Amino acid sequence: MSRRPAGRTAAHPVDGGAGPAPHILYVHLHAPTGSVPHEDVYEMLLDLLRGITPVVQALPPDAALVDVRSALRYFDRDAAGLADLIRVRALALHGVDSTIGVGPNPLLARMAAADGPACAVRVLSGAGPAVEEFLRNKPAAALDGIGPASAKILAGYGLDTVGRIAATPLGTLQRALGATAGRRLYDRARGIDPTPVVRGAPARSIGGERRFGQDELDPVRHRRALLSLTEELGARLRTERQAARSLTLTVRYADRSTTTRTRTLHESSGHSAVLRTTAYQLYDALGLQRARVRTLSLRADGLLAEELTARQLSLEPGDDKSRLIEAAADRARARFGPAAVRPAGTAHRAPRRA
């Protein structure tokens, strides 16, 4: 009986049943400070992964998907063995530990990585019974693409676990979430995810930064910078017809230390008002007391195509009005340039982006 390498666990025992062999790795990196890895370190780690296989899809700021099918014979290892190799090399060369999920598709690899403590390799079999058992008691929100709004809708139908969703007719799911989202959920609850790992895929995040001319104590100026950033990010998302699943705020202080916080949006959005509210919540939660802030950075993460999002209907008439105004402002910017329309709150010139 072979020994399991240190740090490797099984999301579910791998059996010999039918099903695709695990060959997708979801690599989640952990910086020693507990925050996300620095951009330079992240790029070096991506280079490390590309040294194993060219089929690497970056998921900034701290993860990547890797398809290792073409590397199995060259390294004479299975996918789990390559995951062990990646983890050891990342730790030895860059001082960064990682959690790696190994599965037959991106969905199951991600879920395997999340199925336990950090800093380990976890393997999920591609066999049908193993996948069914692994998914059965997972909460609905564990499925990629199910945010708080969708989870609340599903809970209203009593569908609070993946097993219950899998047992639900397709038509019921489509009535609850819409035709496209319902079909996607129906498949994912059964462990089906045909999404390929795309080499050189577009970035899954966009960001901006405001650097103050001097270390800034004034919270009004901090919020003004966040207002400017969210307007900029929102306009970029809408221009590219994308929506963000979460927002990450990084505050760099006068002593060069940083604080990073991330919050998942209530629903995926490119609406500037949603981004602004979330950014203010992240900032307020830090409770900065006379902090000397040098830089504020904001990043929209988990980008997906706008047409794949499901907008929850609002009974607030002001919501539709604000979106109409936003659309008109976008048209003005497209015609006359990005500075044609700016929020009144940024009338006092915000710090320039570095």
Disulfide bonds with the S-S distance in Angstrom:
none
